[in-house]
Amino acid sequence: MAAKSGVTKAKKHKMTKWDKSQALWGWIFILPTMAGLIILNIWPLIQSVYQTFFRTGDFGKGNVFVGLENYQQMFADTEVWQSLWNTFKYAIIEVPFSIILGLVLAVLLNKKIAGRTFYRAVFFLPMVAAPAAVAMVWRWLYNTKFGLINNIFHINVEWISNPSIAWISIGIIGVWSVLGYNMILFLAGLQEIPQDYYEAAQVDGANGVYEFFKITLPLLSPTIFFVMVTRIIGALQVFDLIYMVMDKSNPALPKTQSIVYLFYQYSFVNHNKGYGSTIVVLLVICVLIITAIQMKLQKKWVFYY
């Protein structure tokens, strides 16, 4: 009876003016974020899924309901699957190499060396450079006749027009572009690791290699996991790099165009937003599956302290 009486009193408890004020201000503060999330993310996603069941009419009006026709066309479209494979190939190059190189740079630049701040700024510079400028520089470097790379090494390689190696060349640009971003994140993670672990290891006679694999990597694994998840998602959405480096007349374009580039072609060049939205849904499903697998596997190698 006493327990029931306590529950009854708790139910009858009313919010004070202070509680109401705190709740009101809490909603006011999160309202802009919620509005932005709904307007810029959730609603466009719903619209995209909705458009997959329609064929876009003239001037974006008069959409015709076609049911699952767009999905049937997509599953039979070899260009879609080639573009998806191109995207995965790009991610295979960009993600692991940018993580490994970024981690090595972070470890080196986390030590007390002369000019450490300068080197950090230099490696981070590509992140703040305009994508158009990055594309122009790398197109000049890769130019077959006048490119700096071919002239320095006295070779004649078609870096971005040979379908066999163009996707590797694009991946190299991607690694260079995000290397500084990964490095900064790893630096932040390294500075959060307590120095007590290293001091204890040094007392026991551990060398630098032992400290890196037994202390740094395990304690940095949450940051590595975060970088891996975000970089895979970013790599699967690559568009601007391919759009600005590869010309439409480039013979290697079919072997390098990403799934987002193909979405752009159908939605904004061919004005077939229904089919373009279907391609986006395929990409979203792939991202969700890969992210779910990562979340499942992270329990085996990520250590939180």
Secondary structure, DSSP 8 states (H G I E B T S, - for coil): -HHHHHHHHHHH----HHHHHHHHHHHHHHHHHHHHHIIIIIHHHHHHHHHTTEE--GGG-S-EE-TTHHHHHHHH-HHHHHHHHHHHHHHHHHHHHHHHHHHHHHHHHTS--TTHHHHHHHHHHHHHS-HHHHHHHHHHHH-TTT-HHHHHHT----TTT-TTTHHHHHHHHHHHHHHHHHHHHHHHHHHTS-THHHHHHHHTT--HHHHIIIIIHHHHHHHHHHHHHHHHHHHHT--HHHHHHS-TT-TTGGGT--HHHHHHIIIIIS--HHHHHHHHHHHHHHHHHHHHHHHHHHHHH----
